[in-house]
Amino acid sequence: MKKRNLLSFILLSTLLFSCDDSKKDKSDWFSFNTSVIKSQYNPSESATFEIVNAKNKAIDSIIYYVNNKKIGRVNGNEKLNFAFANEKLGYQNIKALIYFEKEYVETTYRSELVSNIEPKILSYSIVNVYPHDIKAYTQGLEFHRDTLYEGTGNGEGAGTRTKGKSSLRKTDYKTGKVHQIVELTDDLFGEGITILNNKVYQLTWTSLVGFVYNADNLERIKTFNYTKRIQGWGLCNDGTNLYQTDGTEKIWIMNPETFEMTDYINVYAGASKIKALNELEWIDGKIFGNVYQKDAIAIINPKTGAIEGIINLSELKKQVTQHPDIDVLNGIAYNPKTKTIFVTGKNWDKMFELKVNFD
């Protein structure tokens, strides 16, 4: 009895392995024609999809997908042209289902869609210089009803020796005086903030939670959990949705009521992914973003992720008091009344009001 069971097991295993090998062999029969498809495209280009039929099988039809979206079907092994104009920047996962002789197999290819826009270097002038709390490890900055709101981190583990609690603050931007402050517990590292419908949204770095406050009195009205296991960095809004960075090249689009991550864009400058996106500000239909460790602001198209302009602010750090705890440029706030931009940095003692030349 034992011998019969052992023999059955050997026969079944052999059959299963034979089936797996057969499938593997058949998947090798077809591949994308790399002589007509490229590894990199830009939105003004189109790709030609064609399958190499190594075994000269009789192909009935092929269905093509890009990023799991069906884009077309061809008879036999006809070519299919596909325009990238409406696709988001980043990797394009291309798949073909090949139907032949009452069977089908799948083959895949990956291209990268990069920006075809050369970012414009924008100049600026300093309108005013205001005092800023030198102990504020700035993470988020935003105007609301002439009041400047600021979110700070607690300093520890962030490349600075300054220690303190993360906070959310209301400040007088002209004097630097803090009108009201709400501190987070020691286990939470505060990150970006934004204000929508008289509510202040605040992220935390690695705790996967955020907070919602009443903008009038900073009373906490809700705690929410991230729906993706990502870090919290910068935050802004377009009047409807929230936009969150996570330290990568992605900007996530978040529903402010359900906190679901509904979509994302990938940020590119030409053919290069731009990672470590940090503090964000929505200004006239564009996203202005700090890039961590870079003393510059990138101007991002929120539909495509393409960087369209860069403001080099490296000279500003030289104008603040130099001390052991000083860190990078971070914090962007737009004042719609003056149409000027306010910027500062982590543990900077000054905040700068700038007029940017967009011509």
Phi and psi in degrees as a GROMACS rama.xvg file:
@    title "Ramachandran Plot"
@    xaxis  label "Phi"
@    yaxis  label "Psi"
@TYPE xy
-63.6773  -39.9227  LYS-2
-63.6047  -39.7643  LYS-3
-65.5578  -42.9239  ARG-4
-62.6447  -40.4906  ASN-5
-64.5124  -42.1302  LEU-6
-64.5521  -40.6739  LEU-7
-63.1174  -40.7199  SER-8
-63.1853  -42.5908  PHE-9
-63.7528  -44.0394  ILE-10
-64.4011  -42.4213  LEU-11
-65.4769  -42.4875  LEU-12
-62.2878  -42.1018  SER-13
-62.3806  -40.6539  THR-14
-65.5416  -42.9424  LEU-15
-64.3304  -44.8573  LEU-16
-64.357  -36.0033  PHE-17
-64.6236  -40.1998  SER-18
-65.0603  -42.8108  CYS-19
-61.9465  -42.967  ASP-20
-63.6001  -37.3802  ASP-21
-63.8883  -44.0106  SER-22
-64.1509  -42.1619  LYS-23
-62.2185  -43.089  LYS-24
-62.0425  -42.1254  ASP-25
-67.8055  -33.8312  LYS-26
-66.1675  -24.8191  SER-27
-79.5871  -8.68335  ASP-28
-71.8689  -22.1691  TRP-29
-129.565  144.276  PHE-30
-156.921  163.188  SER-31
-71.937  142.354  PHE-32
-76.64  102.733  ASN-33
-75.5532  -3.65159  THR-34
-82.0603  -14.6607  SER-35
-119.669  -9.03577  VAL-36
-113.228  142.587  ILE-37
-107.433  161.759  LYS-38
-83.6153  -14.5331  SER-39
-145.383  136.212  GLN-40
-134.63  167.463  TYR-41
-122.67  166.797  ASN-42
-61.9739  -15.3719  PRO-43
-86.7951  -3.78482  SER-44
-103.587  163.804  GLU-45
-122.125  151.691  SER-46
-106.905  150.638  ALA-47
-110.214  120.864  THR-48
-101.535  128.043  PHE-49
-149.377  144.817  GLU-50
-104.575  134.122  ILE-51
-82.9119  122.67  VAL-52
-105.438  85.2491  ASN-53
-64.4196  -29.5771  ALA-54
-102.432  7.43568  LYS-55
53.339  45.3047  ASN-56
-76.5735  157.087  LYS-57
-82.7102  101.15  ALA-58
-83.6286  129.134  ILE-59
-82.1361  -50.3151  ASP-60
-163.22  165.302  SER-61
-136.203  132.973  ILE-62
-109.531  129.701  ILE-63
-107.864  144.483  TYR-64
-131.489  145.17  TYR-65
-125.772  120.983  VAL-66
53.1074  44.5215  ASN-67
66.7654  12.7033  ASN-68
-106.99  125.302  LYS-69
-66.4523  127.104  LYS-70
-114.797  -11.148  ILE-71
167.46  163.691  GLY-72
-133.153  140.047  ARG-73
-126.316  153.797  VAL-74
-85.3244  142.182  ASN-75
58.0465  -138.421  GLY-76
-113.292  44.3991  ASN-77
-69.1898  155.113  GLU-78
-77.8551  153.349  LYS-79
-129.103  127.975  LEU-80
-97.0932  139.449  ASN-81
-137.145  125.93  PHE-82
-91.9047  135.11  ALA-83
-90.8733  6.46623  PHE-84
-55.8847  -33.7362  ALA-85
-104.107  11.8457  ASN-86
-96.2641  149.715  GLU-87
-74.5417  151.768  LYS-88
-64.9611  151.673  LEU-89
122.748  -168.604  GLY-90
-69.3378  137.532  TYR-91
-111.714  111.972  GLN-92
-88.8383  110.886  ASN-93
-105.601  132.687  ILE-94
-133.441  144.005  LYS-95
-127.362  130.658  ALA-96
-102.522  114.658  LEU-97
-102.038  119.813  ILE-98
-100.966  126.325  TYR-99
-153.075  138.512  PHE-100
44.1695  47.3862  GLU-101
64.3366  21.5025  LYS-102
-132.19  173.183  GLU-103
-149.598  152.117  TYR-104
-136.303  165.193  VAL-105
-118.273  140.034  GLU-106
-135.919  151.379  THR-107
-131.491  162.826  THR-108
-153.62  152.737  TYR-109
-127.789  124.766  ARG-110
-114.606  166.283  SER-111
-120.031  130.34  GLU-112
-98.1276  118.355  LEU-113
-115.597  166.896  VAL-114
-76.8319  144.221  SER-115
-107.172  18.0754  ASN-116
-103.601  129.274  ILE-117
-88.2414  112.725  GLU-118
-58.4369  137.24  PRO-119
-88.3738  132.699  LYS-120
-83.3023  117.624  ILE-121
-101.029  140.991  LEU-122
-92.4892  167.078  SER-123
-151.008  164.842  TYR-124
-130.829  148.999  SER-125
-86.8986  120.752  ILE-126
-87.034  -47.1227  VAL-127
-149.192  159.286  ASN-128
-125.009  128.886  VAL-129
-121.922  157.502  TYR-130
-71.772  150.294  PRO-131
-140.699  143.145  HIS-132
-60.762  116.013  ASP-133
-66.8057  -16.6196  ILE-134
-94.3592  0.840195  LYS-135
-86.8156  113.477  ALA-136
-86.9952  83.6703  TYR-137
-62.7791  129.011  THR-138
-120.007  -32.9417  GLN-139
-146.733  147.181  GLY-140
-147.724  128.924  LEU-141
-159.995  140.422  GLU-142
-85.5885  144.697  PHE-143
-152.195  114.822  HIS-144
53.8203  49.8078  ARG-145
68.6013  2.15271  ASP-146
-104.866  138.515  THR-147
-95.1046  122.572  LEU-148
-100.166  141.34  TYR-149
-137.226  133.297  GLU-150
-106.122  137.369  GLY-151
-126.624  157.397  THR-152
-96.0571  172.693  GLY-153
-93.0969  1.0049  ASN-154
91.5192  -43.9517  GLY-155
-65.5865  136.275  GLU-156
76.2115  11.7335  GLY-157
-121.726  23.4077  ALA-158
80.5833  23.2828  GLY-159
-143.851  152.621  THR-160
-90.5842  -4.6681  ARG-161
-66.3365  131.95  THR-162
-120.143  143.969  LYS-163
171.432  -175.621  GLY-164
-94.4064  146.358  LYS-165
-65.5948  152.912  SER-166
-152.369  166.728  SER-167
-123.733  132.521  LEU-168
-133.224  150.611  ARG-169
-107.648  130.058  LYS-170
-132.694  158.651  THR-171
-91.6741  108.223  ASP-172
-66.1567  -22.81  TYR-173
-77.4439  -31.351  LYS-174
-109.283  -17.5671  THR-175
82.4599  -0.289452  GLY-176
-68.2417  136.548  LYS-177
-90.7368  115.629  VAL-178
-77.1404  -40.394  HIS-179
-151.385  144.31  GLN-180
-140.932  136.876  ILE-181
-120.022  124.236  VAL-182
-100.032  144.544  GLU-183
-87.5565  160.927  LEU-184
-68.6168  160.939  THR-185
-62.1866  -23.1817  ASP-186
-82.625  -3.39155  ASP-187
-113.148  134.419  LEU-188
-107.527  109.807  PHE-189
-67.9549  145.662  GLY-190
-130.902  -143.145  GLU-191
-64.1514  157.37  GLY-192
-132.201  157.906  ILE-193
-154.488  161.946  THR-194
-125.201  124.427  ILE-195
-141.301  129.011  LEU-196
52.5997  44.6269  ASN-197
61.5131  25.1242  ASN-198
-120.923  136.583  LYS-199
-96.5527  125.222  VAL-200
-103.807  132.409  TYR-201
-130.873  132.095  GLN-202
-93.1441  161.676  LEU-203
-118.475  161.954  THR-204
-71.677  -67.7158  TRP-205
-120.076  7.30452  THR-206
-88.2663  -5.49054  SER-207
63.8121  23.5897  LEU-208
-132.572  156.577  VAL-209
-138.376  172.67  GLY-210
-131.748  152.38  PHE-211
-122.963  131.613  VAL-212
-123.283  155.19  TYR-213
-73.3458  123.084  ASN-214
-66.0463  -22.7339  ALA-215
-73.5085  -44.017  ASP-216
-124.9  2.81267  ASN-217
61.3181  24.4229  LEU-218
-73.5905  128.831  GLU-219
-73.3548  125.58  ARG-220
-113.464  -11.5346  ILE-221
-163.289  146.206  LYS-222
-116.639  133.504  THR-223
-126.707  155.474  PHE-224
-102.349  142.362  ASN-225
-65.462  140.778  TYR-226
-90.6445  -1.72161  THR-227
-126.937  148.612  LYS-228
-82.8659  75.546  ARG-229
-127.13  165.36  ILE-230
-84.0275  156.516  GLN-231
-102.205  124.383  GLY-232
-121.232  -89.6159  TRP-233
-103.435  165.048  GLY-234
-151.741  138.688  LEU-235
-151.775  -179.799  CYS-236
-147.542  157.583  ASN-237
-106.248  14.5647  ASP-238
95.8434  -13.3488  GLY-239
-129.545  -51.2438  THR-240
-114.471  158.623  ASN-241
-95.7466  150.373  LEU-242
-124.518  123.251  TYR-243
-123.819  133.572  GLN-244
-97.0698  157.217  THR-245
-131.698  14.7158  ASP-246
93.5052  -4.61267  GLY-247
-106.501  -160.845  THR-248
-83.8465  -1.12774  GLU-249
-87.5867  143.623  LYS-250
-119.025  117.859  ILE-251
-87.7949  142.184  TRP-252
-102.661  123.645  ILE-253
-121.07  137.559  MET-254
-74.5284  124.338  ASN-255
-74.3064  -9.0828  PRO-256
-99.7983  -45.5437  GLU-257
-95.8958  -18.2282  THR-258
65.6439  17.3443  PHE-259
-71.5907  138.348  GLU-260
-82.4896  103.961  MET-261
-87.3487  -21.5469  THR-262
-169.743  -177.575  ASP-263
-158.815  161.633  TYR-264
-123.383  155.485  ILE-265
-106.71  133.525  ASN-266
-95.733  127.712  VAL-267
-130.836  142.976  TYR-268
-114.163  104.421  ALA-269
62.1188  -127.491  GLY-270
-91.3529  6.0895  ALA-271
-107.639  131.286  SER-272
-70.4076  138.132  LYS-273
-106.794  109.061  ILE-274
-98.2251  177.506  LYS-275
61.0298  37.0559  ALA-276
-67.0818  136.612  LEU-277
-123.341  -123.183  ASN-278
-57.133  138.624  GLU-279
-124.151  154.859  LEU-280
-147.554  133.801  GLU-281
-90.8121  119.661  TRP-282
-134.543  114.435  ILE-283
49.9884  47.6719  ASP-284
82.8597  3.92136  GLY-285
-123.327  157.886  LYS-286
-100.275  121.412  ILE-287
-97.0441  125.676  PHE-288
-134.801  137.723  GLY-289
-76.3907  146.187  ASN-290
-109.076  120.373  VAL-291
-56.3634  133.179  TYR-292
76.3637  4.53312  GLN-293
-118.076  126.504  LYS-294
-85.263  63.1851  ASP-295
-152.524  162.738  ALA-296
-118.34  132.11  ILE-297
-100.147  137.847  ALA-298
-104.403  117.664  ILE-299
-115.127  134.917  ILE-300
-75.6104  116.962  ASN-301
-71.6846  -12.4078  PRO-302
-87.859  -35.678  LYS-303
-109.287  -27.1372  THR-304
89.0329  -0.00980655  GLY-305
-75.1073  133.356  ALA-306
-79.9066  122.044  ILE-307
-102.556  -20.3546  GLU-308
-154.192  158.265  GLY-309
-136.184  134.088  ILE-310
-111.571  111.925  ILE-311
-83.308  113.187  ASN-312
-113.848  24.2284  LEU-313
-62.335  -24.7361  SER-314
-71.9696  -22.1135  GLU-315
-66.7536  -38.5839  LEU-316
-61.9965  -27.1378  LYS-317
-71.3749  -16.9089  LYS-318
-95.8826  -0.698353  GLN-319
-103.011  162.519  VAL-320
-64.0508  124.866  THR-321
-84.3005  129.169  GLN-322
-153.429  166.7  HIS-323
-60.4223  -26.1333  PRO-324
-97.2973  2.8364  ASP-325
-65.7914  142.74  ILE-326
-134.046  -160.733  ASP-327
-79.098  163.171  VAL-328
-54.9365  129.349  LEU-329
-165.579  134.272  ASN-330
118.804  116.427  GLY-331
-133.442  123.488  ILE-332
-132.905  131.497  ALA-333
-104.22  128.49  TYR-334
-99.5323  105.563  ASN-335
-65.5373  -21.787  PRO-336
-73.1594  -42.3707  LYS-337
-94.2846  -12.1919  THR-338
56.0308  38.2639  LYS-339
-120.511  161.648  THR-340
-111.424  134.641  ILE-341
-107.586  130.06  PHE-342
-132.917  151.788  VAL-343
-150.201  -164.015  THR-344
-145.75  175.342  GLY-345
-74.0357  115.978  LYS-346
65.6573  31.4941  ASN-347
-87.0802  147.624  TRP-348
-97.2652  8.14756  ASP-349
-137.301  151.683  LYS-350
-126  139.072  MET-351
-112.49  132.538  PHE-352
-97.3518  123.011  GLU-353
-119.085  146.795  LEU-354
-111.349  117.908  LYS-355
-95.4094  135.516  VAL-356
-91.9146  109.084  ASN-357
-93.2976  -2.10333  PHE-358
